[in-house]
Every structure is written in structure tokens, then in C-alpha cells.
Amino acid sequence: MFYILSERSIDLWKQQIEMILAHHGLISFIVHPDYITRATECRQYRDLLEHVVSLRQKRSIWVALPGEINRWWRERSRLQLVSDGDSWHIRGEGSERARLAFATLAQGKVTYRMEDRSGCGP
């Protein structure tokens, strides 16, 4: 951002973040300390982090460290989705934190509907 694109605002990052969030993607930032040594670069990076914090608060996105993501994926891989007649349930350690999402195709786009916590139906 700083040296190749000579970008001095976080507008490009904001655009990229919005595109990724619109497709339910994962956003990963890798910043080497050698590239944020000057005050302007530090300020820009701080602005980016403040933007991410505001997104976490306003849009309930999960902001996690790599180790937290690793633990989540390992826990998730041990969960089981089981049918119980007309409904579905998640079983296994950590299932109390898991939720079902039902995906459907509507007008060429995938839409998601989260399970109703009062029951387990769509």
C-alpha cells in the first residue's frame, strides 16, 4: 500500500473489506513492522485497525488472532450435524456455541438464514 501503490489513505482497504464481507469471506492482515516505521504509516495502520474495530462493533464481525481461528476450525471439525426427524442439530464439544445456517439460491444469489434458537428448524 505504502510503497507500491503510494496509497496514503485506508479507502482502498475499506473497499476491499466491503467486497470480502459481501461474500462472507475471511480478511487477513499481515503487516511487517519494517514497513510501518514512519509516523504517516503508523497513523494509516492505526486508522485501519480502528476501522476494523468499528466494523466489529457495528456489524458483529469476528476479529480473531490466528491461534483462535486454528482452535475454532479444529473444534468445528469434531462437531457433527445430525438429523432428528424434521430438524437438524449440532452435536459435540462446543456445540453450544455453534449455529446452523440454511443456504438457499434466490435469483441467482446464495442467501443465508440462521437457525431459530428457540428450535432447530429453518
Secondary structure as the mmCIF struct_conf table of DSSP 4:
data_model
#
loop_
_struct_conf.conf_type_id
_struct_conf.id
_struct_conf.beg_label_comp_id
_struct_conf.beg_label_asym_id
_struct_conf.beg_label_seq_id
_struct_conf.end_label_comp_id
_struct_conf.end_label_asym_id
_struct_conf.end_label_seq_id
BEND BEND1 TYR A 3 LEU A 5
BEND BEND2 SER A 9 ILE A 10
HELX_RH_AL_P HELX_RH_AL_P1 ASP A 11 ALA A 22
TURN_TY1_P TURN_TY1_P1 HIS A 23 HIS A 24
HELX_RH_3T_P HELX_RH_3T_P1 PRO A 33 TYR A 35
BEND BEND3 ARG A 38 ARG A 38
HELX_RH_AL_P HELX_RH_AL_P2 ALA A 39 ARG A 59
HELX_RH_AL_P HELX_RH_AL_P3 PRO A 66 SER A 77
TURN_TY1_P TURN_TY1_P2 ARG A 78 ARG A 78
STRN STRN1 GLN A 80 ASP A 84
TURN_TY1_P TURN_TY1_P3 GLY A 85 ASP A 86
STRN STRN2 SER A 87 ARG A 91
BEND BEND4 GLY A 92 GLY A 92
TURN_TY1_P TURN_TY1_P4 GLU A 93 GLY A 94
HELX_RH_3T_P HELX_RH_3T_P2 SER A 95 ARG A 97
STRN STRN3 ALA A 101 ALA A 106
TURN_TY1_P TURN_TY1_P5 GLN A 107 GLY A 108
STRN STRN4 LYS A 109 MET A 114
HELX_LH_PP_P HELX_LH_PP_P1 GLU A 115 ASP A 116
TURN_TY1_P TURN_TY1_P6 ARG A 117 SER A 118
BEND BEND5 GLY A 119 CYS A 120
#
